[in-house]
Amino acid sequence: MKKTILLVVLIGACIMGTNAQLLAEKAGATSYALSGATILVDKNDYTVINKAALFFASDMQSVTLKQLPISNTIANTSRTAIIIGSVDKSSFIKQLIQQKKLNVSDIKGKWEAYKILTVKNPVKGIDQALVIVGSDRRATAFAVFELSKQIGVSPWYWWADVPVQTKKEIFINTNPAITDAPKVKYRGIFINDEAPALSNWSKEKFGGFNSKFYAKVFELMLRLKSNYIWPAMWGNAFYDDDSLNIKVADEYGIVIGTSHHEPLMRAHDEWRRYGKKQKWNYDSTESGLKEFWRGGMQRAWNEKIVSVGMRGDGDEPMSRETATSLLERIVKDQREIIKNVTGKPAEQTPQLWALYKEVQDYYDKGMRVPDDVTLLLCDDNWGNLRKLPKPNEKPRKGGYGIYYHFDYVGGPRNYKWLNTNPLPRIWEQMHLAYEHNVKDIWIVNVGDIKPMELPISFFLDYAWDPTKIDAADIQGYTEKWAAQQFGTKHATAIAELLAKYAKYNGRRKPELLDDRTYSLFYGEWEQVVNDYNDLLTKAEDINNDLTAQQKDAFYQLVLHPIKACANLNEMYYNVAMNKTAFKEKYASTVEYADRAKELYKKDSLITIEYHKLNGGKWNHMMSQTHIGYTYWQQPPFNKMPAVQYLPEGTTFKDEIISIGRIPQAEYPATAKPNSFMERFAVVSIEAAHFTKANNSKTISWKLLPDHGRTGDAVTTVPVTAPEQKPSASTPFLEFEIYTYSKDSFTIHAYFSPSLNFHNTENGLQYAISVDDEAPQIISLNKEDKNSISGIWNKWVGESIIIKTSKHKINTPGKHVIKYWMVNSGVVLQKMVADFGDMKPSYLGPPETRINK
């Protein structure tokens, strides 16, 4: 009887990035089973490939409860085999190529490319083979783990306790032929701001940030198609803390880098350890620094990207007197060290120069580095890109990268506790980057890894192939991700919970919240609390319907962040109501005070509940302080917000707290469905509810679903389109409104906090008019000079930029607001026309759209 060999020749493109599915429901004419298979891998192939084979065997056993043997020779295979190998080192793959059974010309020599196809009768005695071949070592591993994902093993099976979705049998579909490769070359994570949570957890579970810890991180990275890391660096040193760290990185095929202020593979803490108490100053300590950096390069024999340049000690700016000529000399000297240590021209070692904070100013003032060095552009630490190459800019050999943030320690406030990164905003900013040809490095600060599971998955999947995920696909992506963790039954509902809690947290980071954040006008505070509690009710209902095996993962990924944030917002709401009741001498003053104290205590109990999960597996992981901030840096402990009590004998007033709700109103019979009525001297409009859209021949309006604080948003595409002068032939939106008022009024336009990423004199601009007015051209952000202080603090703290314009109408009735595109990259969320009585609020008045 003939054998069936499943040649899992894995090339490193992620199968999730394609539409084809490897699995079939049952055996048939176009499918076959994996039961009884032998995993065949060349022991001389890359270590990471042999590791991937071991992991896949374990994954198969956890799914089917059947153990698959691993063999290094064809002679020892069973009727079915799974062959895992790379193009350049697997003898099994080479044999197929030599016998013209396998054509790898479309992937050979490419970066992390793979090909998966079924080959009939590949060798004598074999019926068919599933060939999954990798162009290099990571390609192969990525494909192995993609197969694991498809059979039911989540990349987060260990890091979030996601249970395996068991099946009696795995069937392979013979029809798909998949060829894929990543669009962004280096896709990485930065473990940062790791104290107190991750640092204390790693000490308890592994003894610190050592090779055992990193083996778990690297496995997760491979399962997520990530190839690059900046290791933990708060008092830690990857190469110095554990001599096995470098070996483990090489075994897993992970590219190591150091952060933006750690040149030539040296952790910053090593200067404290070995700098002989010299100053971190090139003028006074040139020889000492050169010796220090040379040691870093001599030690780092593994695959790496070398950071060049220099910042001040401890990630501080260098002195004001620092000249670009000195920094250019530093880079030149560093490249000489690289050349001397490697014995190769410096351009043959991958390097980056991070334009972080003030370093971007040096670049803008003319500092340059050699063309082969990747320019790592940065966001503002709050997810807004500070700089992008202009569409007509001359290409660079080293290209461009992005350093992005899901977590940050710094002004205007630390944000480290929970996920506050809505996927639509990540998509919008990284889409900007990709369309501006930033494709060489994408790395994101992920803090403690947990609880950023969903945004990490999305960032890395999007980096793999940005062309496969559009703004309109984000909901579907989240549903698929939820199904991957919890099955299909509740996937749609769970995806909604994940999206909404991130949206709500994205309005205002928890660390920035206090009792004054939201207003009692328009019922805003009450609505915020109700929205969070509604999510909590839905999450608890789903939790009650899950299996016992799913509950730990659900608590970590869904229930805990919703429960904790619902509790936090309700606590601050009760503090706000306590202060109002105290001022008015209401009897409820004490009730609100006591309730706030109860919720404060509950916050710590929720944390304890998390730390007890799975026998204490995640102890310390939620220990980040988040209540009681008074400035940017965290308090050492959570602190109960102050509440007030009325003295005994107080004469109470009758309780009437006006929350200014906007009632429904009559609307004209001729009004269009997307029209808006003035209510209480306000017309409030969600941008996506335009009455009419006008596109040009080359530019069109695009809806960004769920983007923003209160609804959807709108922008224009392509995002590289040139500046437009408003006219009847350029893109504009119309919003039909009906007013009772007349004369002068103000339009408040609400925008995502996008920055002046082309460093133009006027920044990003838009235009606006009412009826037949001449359009007013208004800059969104020209007053922001450095994206790290001033008005920028307000923009990122409130997650919005609000611009105003003055207008006048002569009569009540129907009017049309026109909003024009001037520059690409502007994202409109909302507009409010204020006829003189708009109340202070955080989110702006609720929409006054005519429901028809």
C-alpha positions in Angstrom: 0.0 0.0 0.0 1.3 3.5 -0.9 2.3 6.0 1.7 0.9 9.5 2.0 3.5 12.2 3.0 2.2 15.6 4.1 5.2 17.7 3.2 4.7 20.7 5.4 7.2 22.9 3.5 6.5 26.1 5.3 7.4 29.4 3.8 7.1 32.2 6.1 4.0 34.0 4.9 1.1 33.8 7.2 -1.8 31.7 5.9 -4.1 34.0 7.8 -3.0 36.6 5.3 -4.6 34.7 2.5 -8.2 33.7 1.7 -7.5 30.0 1.3 -8.1 27.6 4.1 -6.0 24.5 4.5 -8.6 22.5 6.5 -11.5 20.5 5.2 -14.5 19.2 7.1 -14.0 15.6 6.2 -11.9 13.2 4.1 -12.9 13.0 0.4 -11.7 13.2 -3.2 -10.1 16.6 -2.4 -9.0 16.1 1.2 -7.2 13.7 3.5 -6.6 13.1 7.2 -3.6 13.8 9.3 -4.1 10.9 11.7 -1.2 8.5 11.9 1.1 11.0 10.3 4.8 11.2 11.0 6.4 14.6 11.2 9.5 14.6 9.0 12.1 17.3 9.5 15.8 17.4 8.6 17.9 17.6 11.8 20.4 19.7 9.9 17.8 22.3 9.1 17.6 25.5 11.1 17.1 25.1 14.9 13.9 27.2 14.8 12.4 24.8 12.2 13.1 21.8 14.4 11.6 23.6 17.3 8.5 24.5 15.2 8.2 20.8 14.4 8.2 19.9 18.1 5.6 22.7 18.8 3.4 21.4 16.0 3.5 17.9 17.3 2.4 19.2 20.7 -0.3 21.3 19.1 -1.6 18.3 17.2 -1.7 16.2 20.4 -3.6 18.9 22.3 -6.2 19.2 19.5 -6.7 15.6 18.5 -5.3 13.9 21.7 -3.2 11.8 19.3 0.6 12.0 19.4 2.5 12.3 16.1 6.0 10.9 16.0 8.9 13.0 14.7 11.5 11.5 12.3 14.6 12.7 10.5 14.5 10.0 7.8 11.9 9.0 5.2 12.5 5.4 6.0 11.0 5.8 9.4 7.8 7.5 8.2 4.3 6.1 8.4 1.9 6.1 5.5 1.3 9.8 6.1 4.0 12.3 6.8 4.3 16.0 7.5 7.6 17.3 6.2 8.7 20.6 7.6 11.7 22.3 5.9 13.4 25.3 4.3 14.5 25.8 0.7 18.2 26.1 1.5 18.8 23.6 4.3 16.2 20.8 4.1 17.5 17.7 2.3 13.9 16.6 1.8 12.9 19.8 0.1 16.0 19.9 -2.0 15.2 16.4 -3.2 11.7 17.4 -4.3 13.2 20.4 -6.2 15.9 18.3 -7.8 13.3 15.8 -9.0 11.2 18.7 -10.4 8.3 17.8 -8.1 8.4 21.2 -6.5 9.0 24.6 -8.1 10.2 27.3 -5.6 11.3 29.9 -8.2 8.5 32.2 -7.0 9.7 32.3 -3.4 13.4 31.4 -3.5 15.6 34.2 -2.2 12.6 36.3 -1.0 12.3 37.5 2.5 10.1 35.2 4.7 8.1 33.9 1.7 6.3 30.6 1.7 4.4 28.3 -0.5 1.8 25.6 0.4 0.5 23.2 -2.1 -0.5 19.5 -2.5 1.7 17.4 -4.8 0.4 14.1 -6.0 2.9 11.1 -6.2 5.9 13.2 -5.1 8.1 10.1 -4.7 7.6 6.4 -5.4 5.2 4.8 -3.0 3.6 8.1 -1.9 0.1 9.1 -3.0 0.2 12.8 -2.2 2.0 15.3 -0.2 1.1 18.6 1.4 4.2 20.7 0.7 4.7 23.7 2.9 8.1 25.2 2.1 9.8 28.2 3.6 12.2 30.5 1.8 14.1 31.0 5.0 14.1 29.8 8.6 11.4 32.2 9.9 9.3 31.6 6.9 9.1 28.0 7.7 8.3 28.5 11.3 5.6 31.1 10.5 3.9 28.6 8.3 4.1 25.8 10.8 2.5 28.0 13.4 -0.1 29.2 10.9 -1.1 25.6 10.4 -1.3 25.3 14.2 -3.6 28.3 14.3 -5.9 26.8 11.6 -6.2 23.4 13.5 -7.4 25.3 16.6 -4.4 26.5 18.6 -4.5 30.2 19.4 -1.2 32.1 19.4 -2.3 33.2 22.9 -2.9 29.6 24.2 -0.2 30.2 26.9 -0.1 33.9 27.3 -3.9 34.2 27.8 -4.8 30.6 28.7 -7.0 30.2 25.6 -8.2 26.6 25.5 -7.5 24.5 22.4 -10.5 23.8 20.2 -10.4 20.0 20.1 -11.3 17.9 17.1 -11.4 14.1 16.5 -9.5 14.5 13.3 -7.8 17.1 11.1 -8.4 17.0 7.4 -6.3 18.8 4.8 -7.8 20.4 1.7 -5.8 19.5 -1.4 -7.1 22.4 -3.5 -5.4 25.6 -2.1 -2.2 26.7 -3.6 -0.9 29.5 -1.4 2.1 31.8 -2.0 2.6 34.7 0.4 5.2 37.0 1.9 5.2 40.0 4.3 4.8 43.5 3.0 6.7 45.0 6.0 10.2 43.6 6.5 10.7 43.8 10.3 7.6 43.6 12.4 8.4 43.9 16.1 7.4 44.5 19.7 9.1 46.5 22.4 8.7 45.3 26.0 8.9 48.5 27.9 7.7 50.3 31.0 7.7 46.8 32.5 7.7 47.7 36.2 5.9 46.9 38.4 3.7 44.4 36.6 5.8 42.4 34.2 9.0 42.7 36.1 7.5 41.3 39.4 5.7 38.6 37.5 8.8 37.5 35.6 10.8 37.4 38.8 8.2 35.2 40.5 7.6 32.9 37.5 11.1 32.7 35.8 13.6 34.4 38.1 13.6 37.5 35.9 14.0 38.5 32.2 16.1 35.5 31.4 16.2 32.9 28.6 13.2 30.9 30.1 11.1 34.1 30.0 12.2 35.0 26.5 11.6 31.5 25.1 7.9 32.1 25.9 8.0 35.5 24.3 9.8 34.3 21.2 7.3 31.5 20.7 4.4 33.9 20.9 6.2 36.2 18.4 6.6 33.4 15.9 3.0 32.4 16.3 2.1 36.1 15.6 4.4 36.4 12.5 6.7 38.8 14.4 10.5 38.7 13.8 11.9 41.6 15.8 12.1 42.7 19.4 13.5 45.4 21.6 13.9 43.5 24.9 12.9 44.8 28.4 15.3 47.5 29.5 14.1 49.1 32.8 17.1 48.1 34.8 17.5 45.1 32.6 20.1 44.1 29.9 19.3 41.4 27.5 22.8 40.3 26.7 24.2 40.8 30.1 21.5 39.4 32.4 21.6 35.9 31.0 24.3 34.5 28.7 21.7 32.2 27.2 19.4 35.0 26.0 21.4 35.5 22.8 21.4 31.7 22.2 17.7 31.4 22.6 17.1 34.4 20.3 19.1 32.7 17.6 17.4 29.4 18.1 14.0 31.0 17.6 15.2 33.1 14.7 14.3 36.4 16.4 16.1 39.6 15.3 17.3 41.6 18.4 17.5 45.4 18.6 18.0 47.9 21.3 15.7 50.9 21.9 16.0 54.4 20.4 18.5 55.5 23.1 20.7 52.4 23.3 23.4 52.5 20.6 25.4 49.5 19.3 23.5 46.7 21.1 24.2 48.0 24.6 21.4 48.2 27.1 21.3 51.6 28.9 21.6 49.9 32.3 25.0 48.5 31.3 26.5 52.0 31.4 25.5 52.2 35.0 27.1 48.7 35.5 30.3 49.1 33.5 30.6 52.8 32.6 33.1 53.4 35.4 31.0 56.3 36.6 32.0 58.3 33.5 29.6 60.9 32.1 27.3 59.9 29.2 28.8 62.7 27.1 30.7 62.2 23.9 32.8 65.4 24.3 34.2 64.3 27.6 34.0 60.5 27.4 34.6 59.7 23.7 37.1 56.9 24.3 35.1 55.3 27.1 31.9 55.3 25.1 33.7 53.9 22.1 35.1 51.1 24.2 31.6 50.5 25.7 30.0 50.3 22.3 32.7 48.2 20.8 32.0 45.6 23.5 28.4 45.6 22.6 29.1 44.9 18.9 31.7 42.2 19.7 29.2 40.4 21.9 26.2 40.5 19.6 27.0 37.8 17.1 23.3 37.1 16.4 20.9 38.5 13.8 20.3 42.1 14.8 19.4 45.7 13.8 21.9 48.1 15.3 20.7 51.4 16.7 23.0 54.4 16.0 23.0 57.9 17.2 22.8 59.1 20.8 20.4 60.7 23.3 21.0 62.0 26.8 21.5 59.8 29.8 18.3 57.8 30.8 16.4 58.6 27.6 16.7 62.3 28.2 17.3 64.9 25.5 21.0 65.8 24.9 22.1 69.3 25.9 20.6 72.3 24.1 24.1 73.1 22.9 24.4 69.7 21.1 25.2 70.4 17.5 24.1 68.2 14.6 27.8 68.1 13.5 28.6 66.3 16.8 25.8 63.8 16.3 26.9 63.2 12.7 30.4 62.5 14.0 29.0 60.1 16.6 27.2 58.1 13.9 30.3 58.1 11.7 32.4 56.8 14.6 29.8 54.2 15.5 29.8 52.9 11.9 33.6 52.7 12.0 33.2 50.4 15.1 30.6 48.3 13.3 32.9 47.9 10.3 35.9 47.0 12.4 34.1 44.5 14.6 32.2 42.7 11.8 35.0 42.9 9.3 32.5 44.0 6.7 31.5 47.4 5.3 29.1 49.1 7.8 26.3 49.1 5.2 26.1 45.3 5.4 24.9 45.4 9.0 21.3 46.6 9.3 21.1 49.8 11.3 18.4 52.3 12.3 18.4 55.9 13.5 15.3 56.7 15.6 13.9 60.2 15.1 12.5 60.2 18.6 11.3 63.4 20.3 14.1 66.1 19.9 16.1 63.9 17.5 13.5 64.7 14.9 14.3 68.3 15.4 17.9 67.6 14.5 16.8 65.9 11.3 14.5 68.7 10.4 17.4 71.1 10.9 19.6 69.2 8.4 21.3 66.3 10.3 21.7 63.3 8.0 23.0 59.7 8.3 24.2 57.4 5.5 21.6 56.3 3.1 21.7 52.6 4.1 20.5 53.5 7.7 16.8 53.0 8.2 15.2 56.2 9.4 12.9 55.1 12.2 10.1 57.7 12.3 8.1 57.9 15.5 4.6 58.7 16.8 4.1 61.2 19.6 4.0 58.3 22.2 0.2 58.6 22.0 -0.4 56.9 18.6 -0.2 59.9 16.4 2.5 59.9 13.7 4.9 62.9 14.0 6.6 62.6 10.6 6.3 60.8 7.3 8.3 61.0 4.1 6.6 63.2 1.4 5.1 61.2 -1.5 7.7 62.6 -3.9 10.7 62.2 -1.6 13.7 60.4 -3.0 13.8 56.8 -1.9 16.4 55.7 0.6 18.4 52.5 0.5 17.7 51.9 4.2 14.1 53.0 3.8 11.8 54.1 6.7 10.3 52.6 9.8 7.8 53.5 12.5 8.1 53.3 16.3 4.5 53.2 17.6 3.0 53.1 21.2 0.3 51.1 22.9 1.7 52.1 26.3 3.7 55.1 27.6 5.5 56.5 30.6 5.6 60.3 30.3 3.5 63.4 29.7 0.8 64.4 29.9 0.2 61.2 31.9 1.4 57.6 32.0 -0.9 55.1 30.5 0.1 51.5 31.3 -2.8 49.8 33.0 -5.2 48.5 30.4 -5.7 48.6 26.6 -6.7 52.0 25.4 -6.0 51.5 21.7 -9.0 51.2 19.4 -8.1 49.2 16.3 -9.7 51.8 13.9 -7.2 54.4 15.0 -4.2 52.0 14.8 -5.4 51.1 11.2 -5.8 54.8 10.2 -2.3 55.9 11.4 -0.4 52.8 10.1 -2.3 53.0 6.8 -0.9 56.5 6.5 2.6 55.0 7.2 2.3 52.2 4.6 0.9 54.5 1.9 3.8 56.8 2.5 6.2 53.9 1.7 7.2 53.2 5.3 7.7 49.5 5.0 11.1 48.5 6.5 10.4 48.4 10.3 7.2 48.6 12.3 7.8 48.2 16.0 5.3 48.9 18.8 5.8 49.6 22.5 3.5 46.9 24.1 4.3 47.6 27.7 3.8 44.4 29.7 2.5 42.4 26.7 -0.7 41.7 28.7 -3.3 43.2 28.4 -2.5 44.3 24.9 -3.3 40.9 23.3 -5.8 42.1 20.7 -4.0 45.3 19.5 -0.7 43.3 19.3 -2.4 40.7 17.1 -3.9 43.4 14.9 -0.7 45.4 14.6 1.4 42.4 13.5 -1.3 41.0 11.2 -1.7 44.4 9.6 2.1 44.7 9.2 2.2 41.3 7.5 -0.1 42.6 4.7 -1.8 46.0 5.0 -3.5 45.4 1.6 -5.6 42.6 3.1 -7.3 44.7 5.9 -9.3 47.7 5.0 -11.0 50.1 7.5 -14.3 48.3 6.7 -12.7 44.9 7.6 -11.8 45.7 11.2 -15.1 44.5 12.6 -14.7 41.3 10.7 -11.1 40.9 11.8 -12.2 41.3 15.4 -14.9 38.7 15.0 -12.5 36.2 13.6 -10.0 37.0 16.4 -12.8 36.4 19.0 -13.8 33.2 17.2 -10.2 32.0 17.4 -10.1 32.4 21.1 -13.7 31.4 22.1 -15.3 29.7 19.1 -18.0 31.0 16.8 -21.1 31.0 19.1 -20.4 34.3 20.8 -17.8 35.7 18.4 -19.9 38.6 17.1 -21.0 39.7 20.6 -17.5 39.3 22.0 -16.1 41.4 19.1 -18.5 44.1 19.9 -17.4 44.1 23.5 -13.8 44.2 22.6 -14.3 47.1 20.1 -16.5 49.2 22.4 -14.4 49.0 25.6 -11.3 50.0 23.6 -13.3 52.9 22.0 -14.6 54.0 25.4 -11.1 53.8 26.9 -9.7 55.6 23.9 -11.8 58.6 24.7 -9.8 59.2 27.9 -7.0 57.1 29.3 -8.0 55.7 32.7 -5.0 57.3 34.4 -6.4 60.7 33.1 -9.9 60.2 34.4 -11.3 62.1 37.4 -14.7 63.3 38.6 -14.5 66.3 36.3 -13.8 64.5 33.0 -17.4 64.2 31.9 -20.2 66.6 32.4 -23.6 66.3 34.0 -25.0 68.4 31.1 -26.7 66.3 28.4 -26.7 63.4 30.8 -23.1 62.7 29.7 -21.6 61.2 32.9 -24.7 59.1 33.4 -24.5 57.9 29.8 -20.9 56.9 30.0 -21.5 54.9 33.2 -24.6 53.2 31.6 -22.6 52.4 28.4 -19.9 50.7 30.5 -22.3 48.8 32.7 -24.2 47.7 29.6 -21.0 46.1 28.3 -20.4 44.5 31.7 -23.9 43.0 31.7 -23.4 41.5 28.2 -19.9 40.2 29.1 -21.2 38.5 32.3 -24.1 36.9 30.3 -21.6 35.5 27.8 -19.3 34.4 30.6 -22.1 32.4 32.2 -22.6 30.5 29.0 -19.0 29.6 28.4 -17.3 26.3 29.4 -15.2 26.2 32.6 -12.1 25.9 30.4 -12.9 29.2 28.6 -13.5 31.4 31.6 -9.9 32.2 32.5 -9.2 33.4 29.0 -12.5 35.3 28.8 -11.7 37.1 32.1 -8.3 38.2 30.9 -9.2 39.2 27.4 -12.8 40.6 27.8 -14.4 40.5 31.2 -11.7 42.0 33.4 -11.0 45.1 31.4 -14.7 45.8 31.0 -15.4 45.1 34.7 -12.5 47.2 35.9 -13.2 50.2 33.7 -17.0 50.1 34.3 -16.2 50.2 38.0 -13.6 53.0 37.7 -16.0 55.2 35.7 -18.9 54.6 38.1 -16.6 55.5 41.0 -15.7 58.9 39.5 -19.3 59.5 38.5 -20.3 59.0 42.2 -17.6 61.4 43.3 -19.0 63.9 40.8 -22.5 63.4 42.1 -21.3 63.6 45.7 -19.7 67.0 45.1 -22.9 68.3 43.3 -25.1 67.0 46.1 -22.8 68.5 48.7 -22.9 71.9 47.1 -26.7 71.8 46.8 -27.1 70.3 50.3 -28.9 67.2 49.1 -29.6 64.2 51.4 -28.0 61.9 48.8 -24.5 63.4 49.5 -23.7 60.6 51.9 -25.0 57.9 49.5 -22.8 59.0 46.7 -19.8 59.3 49.0 -20.3 55.8 50.4 -20.9 54.4 47.0 -17.7 55.9 45.7 -15.7 54.3 48.6 -17.4 51.0 47.9 -16.3 51.1 44.2 -12.8 52.2 45.1 -12.5 49.1 47.3 -14.0 47.0 44.6 -11.2 48.1 42.2 -8.6 46.3 44.3 -10.9 43.2 44.6 -11.1 43.0 40.8 -7.3 43.1 40.7 -7.1 40.3 43.2 -9.5 38.3 41.2 -7.3 38.6 38.2 -4.2 37.7 40.1 -5.9 34.5 41.4 -6.6 33.2 37.9 -5.3 29.8 37.0 -3.7 29.2 40.4 -2.0 32.6 40.5 -0.4 32.3 37.0 -0.8 36.0 36.4 0.0 37.3 39.9 1.3 41.0 39.7 0.2 41.5 36.1 -2.5 44.0 37.0 -0.6 45.8 39.8 -0.1 49.0 37.8 -1.5 52.0 39.8 -4.2 53.9 38.1 -6.1 56.0 40.6 -4.8 59.2 42.2 -2.5 60.7 39.6 -1.7 64.3 40.2 0.9 64.8 37.4 2.4 62.7 34.6 4.2 60.2 36.8 2.3 57.4 38.6 1.6 57.5 42.3 3.2 54.8 44.4 -0.2 53.5 45.4 -3.8 54.0 44.3 -5.5 56.8 46.3 -9.2 57.2 47.0 -10.6 60.4 45.4 -11.8 62.9 48.0 -15.5 62.9 48.9 -17.5 65.2 51.1 -20.1 64.7 53.9 -22.6 67.3 55.1 -22.4 68.1 58.9 -25.0 66.7 61.2 -28.1 69.0 61.5 -27.9 70.2 57.9 -31.3 71.1 56.4 -31.5 69.3 53.1 -32.9 70.7 49.9 -35.4 69.0 47.6 -33.3 67.1 45.1 -33.3 68.3 41.5 -30.1 67.7 39.5 -30.6 68.9 36.0 -28.7 66.9 33.5 -29.9 68.7 30.4 -31.1 65.9 28.2 -32.0 66.9 24.6 -35.5 65.9 23.8 -36.7 64.8 20.3 -38.2 67.6 18.2 -40.5 68.0 15.3 -38.8 68.2 11.9 -39.9 69.5 8.5 -41.7 67.0 6.3 -39.3 67.9 3.5 -36.2 67.1 5.5 -33.8 64.4 4.1 -33.0 61.4 6.4 -29.5 62.6 7.2 -30.5 66.1 8.3 -30.1 67.8 11.6 -32.5 69.9 13.8 -31.5 72.6 16.2 -32.3 71.6 19.8 -31.6 73.9 22.8 -29.6 76.2 20.5 -27.4 73.4 19.3 -27.1 71.4 16.1 -24.9 68.3 16.7 -23.7 66.2 13.8 -21.7 62.9 13.6 -19.4 63.3 10.6 -20.3 60.0 9.0 -24.0 61.1 8.7 -23.4 63.6 5.9 -26.3 64.4 3.6 -24.3 64.4 0.4 -20.7 63.6 -0.6 -18.9 65.1 -3.6 -15.8 63.3 -4.8 -13.3 64.5 -7.4 -11.9 62.5 -10.3 -8.9 61.3 -8.2 -10.0 61.8 -4.5 -12.9 60.3 -2.7 -14.4 60.3 0.8 -13.9 57.2 2.9 -15.9 56.1 6.0 -13.8 55.0 8.9 -16.2 52.7 10.9 -16.1 53.0 14.7 -13.2 55.5 14.5 -13.4 58.2 17.1 -14.9 59.0 20.4 -18.7 58.9 19.7 -19.3 57.3 16.3 -17.7 56.8 12.9 -15.4 59.2 11.1 -14.6 60.4 7.6 -11.4 61.1 5.7 -10.3 61.2 2.1 -8.3 58.7 0.0 -5.7 58.3 -1.2 -4.0 59.6 1.9 -1.1 60.8 -0.3 -3.3 63.1 -2.5 -1.9 66.6 -3.0 -3.4 69.7 -1.3 -6.7 70.9 -2.8 -8.0 74.5 -3.2 -11.8 74.3 -2.3 -14.0 74.6 -5.4 -17.1 72.9 -6.9 -14.8 70.2 -8.4 -12.9 69.3 -5.3 -14.0 66.9 -2.5 -16.6 68.2 -0.1 -19.4 67.0 2.2 -22.7 68.6 2.8 -24.7 68.6 6.0 -28.3 69.8 5.9 -29.5 71.5 9.0 -32.7 73.1 10.2 -32.5 76.0 12.7 -34.8 78.1 14.9 -32.1 80.6 15.4 -30.4 83.1 13.1 -27.5 85.6 13.1 -24.0 84.7 14.3 -23.0 81.2 15.5 -20.0 79.1 15.9 -19.1 75.7 14.4 -17.0 73.4 16.5 -15.3 70.8 14.3 -14.0 67.7 16.2 -11.0 65.9 14.6 -8.8 62.9 15.5 -5.6 64.3 17.0 -3.5 64.0 13.8 -0.2 65.8 13.7 1.6 67.9 11.0 3.5 64.9 9.7 4.9 66.7 6.7 6.2 69.6 8.8 4.5 72.2 6.6 4.1 75.9 7.5 0.3 75.6 7.8 0.0 72.1 9.0 -3.0 69.9 8.0 -5.9 72.1 6.8 -9.6 71.8 6.0 -12.2 74.3 4.8 -15.7 75.0 6.0 -18.7 77.3 4.9 -22.4 77.7 5.4 -24.7 78.1 2.4 -23.0 80.4 -0.1 -20.2 81.7 2.1 -16.7 81.6 0.8 -14.9 78.6 2.4 -12.8 79.4 5.4 -9.5 77.5 5.3 -8.5 76.5 8.8 -5.3 74.7 10.1 -5.8 71.7 12.2 -2.5 71.7 14.0 0.0 74.5 12.9 0.2 75.8 16.5 1.7 72.6 17.6 5.5 73.1 17.4 7.0 69.9 18.9 4.2 67.4 19.7 5.4 66.9 23.3 4.0 69.9 25.2 1.7 72.9 25.1 -1.6 72.6 23.2 -0.5 69.0 22.3 -1.1 67.9 25.9 -4.8 68.9 25.6 -5.2 67.2 22.2 -3.8 63.8 23.2 -5.3 64.0 26.7 -8.8 64.5 25.3 -8.1 62.4 22.2 -9.5 65.1 20.0 -8.7 68.4 18.3 -11.5 70.9 18.3 -11.3 73.9 15.9 -13.8 76.7 15.7 -15.1 78.9 12.9 -17.6 81.8 13.0 -20.6 82.0 10.6 -23.8 84.0 10.1 -27.3 83.1 8.7 -30.0 85.7 8.1 -33.1 83.5 8.6 -34.1 80.4 10.5 -34.9 77.2 8.5 -32.9 75.0 6.2 -29.1 75.6 5.7 -26.2 73.6 4.4 -22.8 73.3 6.1 -20.1 72.4 3.6 -16.9 70.7 4.7 -14.0 70.6 2.2 -10.9 68.6 2.0 -7.7 70.7 1.7 -5.0 68.3 3.0 -5.0 64.5 3.2 -4.7 62.8 6.5 -7.4 64.9 8.2 -10.0 62.8 10.1 -13.3 64.5 10.9 -15.4 62.9 13.8 -18.1 65.4 14.6 -19.4 69.0 14.2 -21.5 71.1 16.5 -23.2 74.4 15.5 -23.6 76.5 18.6 -26.2 79.3 18.6 -25.2 80.5 22.0 -26.3 77.9 24.5 -23.9 74.9 24.1 -23.1 73.5 27.6 -19.7 72.4 28.6 -19.1 68.7 28.0 -16.3 66.3 27.1 -17.8 64.5 24.1 -19.9 67.4 22.9 -23.7 67.5 22.7 -25.5 64.2 21.6 -26.3 64.1 17.9 -29.5 66.0 16.9 -30.0 64.0 13.7 -33.6 63.8 12.4 -34.7 60.2 12.7 -36.7 59.5 9.7 
